[in-house]
């Protein structure tokens, strides 16, 4: 599943899930969902593919609510999410 698919179908997942995505983050980045737990890592290696922590799904949903009021297309919303996650990357952990 890619990041764009996740945005379209985020209601299928638990708000507590963590989103990990392949770098560089784009609409086409492959993502995996992981149940939140205290010892979550910033990087996952699954089948020789490295995924980096992107956002908590609960935060993604909050941001989607904010951005939806700004009358921008879903692709632009996704780009804003990527920019937000990129800024948060060095300041937080899962």
PEDAVEN-V366442 format. One record per residue. N is the residue number from 0. RES is the residue in one small letter. SS is DSSP state (2 for helix, 1 for strand, 0 for the rest). Layout:
# PEDAVEN-V366442
n={N:N}
res={RES:RES}
ss={SS:SS}
This chain:
# PEDAVEN-V366442
n={0:1:2:3:4:5:6:7:8:9:10:11:12:13:14:15:16:17:18:19:20:21:22:23:24:25:26:27:28:29:30:31:32:33:34:35:36:37:38:39:40:41:42:43:44:45:46:47:48:49:50:51:52:53:54:55:56:57:58:59:60:61:62:63:64:65:66:67:68:69:70:71:72:73:74:75:76:77:78:79:80:81:82:83:84:85:86:87:88:89:90:91:92:93}
res={x:x:x:x:x:x:x:x:x:x:x:x:x:x:x:x:x:x:x:x:x:x:x:x:x:x:x:x:x:x:x:x:x:x:x:x:x:x:x:x:x:x:x:x:x:x:x:x:x:x:x:x:x:x:x:x:x:x:x:x:x:x:x:x:x:x:x:x:x:x:x:x:x:x:x:x:x:x:x:x:x:x:x:x:x:x:x:x:x:x:x:x:x:x}
ss={0:1:2:2:2:2:2:2:0:2:2:2:0:0:0:0:1:1:1:1:1:1:0:0:0:0:0:0:0:1:1:1:1:1:1:0:0:0:0:0:0:0:1:1:1:1:0:0:1:1:1:1:1:1:1:1:2:2:2:2:2:2:2:2:2:2:2:2:0:0:0:0:0:2:2:2:2:2:2:2:2:2:2:2:2:2:2:2:0:0:0:0:0:0}
